[in-house]
Amino acid sequence: MKKFQHYRLAALGLFLAAASRASASTGGAGLPWEGALSKIQKSLSGPVAMSISLIAIFVAGGMLIFGGELGDFARKVIMLVLVLALLVAGNSFVELLFTTGGALLGGL
């Protein structure tokens, strides 16, 4: 039984050593996908995205108000479009107000 405890302690020590080494190596060059993600972020927070999201909000709102009898699936799709448009517009709106992105406000 004591041998098994020694193996557990050795495994824990190796795990902690590997974890400290991994956290120490986070500095330096960026990850390969950071360039693509920053392009997507810039395209989702630009004036074109704001215009498209405002148009989508008006169209989806008009369809919900004046759409008459919509099926359950159509209503869910319209709500999904509305939520996505509000997220994009909200990020641009926060960026306009506070001259910083909405992602930075989460740390406050």
Rosetta blueprint (number, residue, H / E / L):
1 M L
2 K H
3 K H
4 F H
5 Q H
6 H H
7 Y H
8 R H
9 L H
10 A H
11 A H
12 L H
13 G H
14 L H
15 F H
16 L H
17 A H
18 A H
19 A H
20 S H
21 R H
22 A H
23 S H
24 A H
25 S L
26 T L
27 G L
28 G L
29 A L
30 G L
31 L L
32 P L
33 W L
34 E H
35 G H
36 A H
37 L H
38 S H
39 K H
40 I H
41 Q H
42 K H
43 S H
44 L H
45 S L
46 G L
47 P H
48 V H
49 A H
50 M H
51 S H
52 I H
53 S H
54 L H
55 I H
56 A H
57 I H
58 F H
59 V H
60 A H
61 G H
62 G H
63 M H
64 L H
65 I H
66 F H
67 G L
68 G L
69 E L
70 L L
71 G L
72 D H
73 F H
74 A H
75 R H
76 K H
77 V H
78 I H
79 M H
80 L H
81 V H
82 L H
83 V H
84 L H
85 A H
86 L H
87 L H
88 V H
89 A H
90 G H
91 N H
92 S H
93 F H
94 V H
95 E H
96 L H
97 L H
98 F H
99 T L
100 T L
101 G L
102 G H
103 A H
104 L H
105 L H
106 G L
107 G L
108 L L
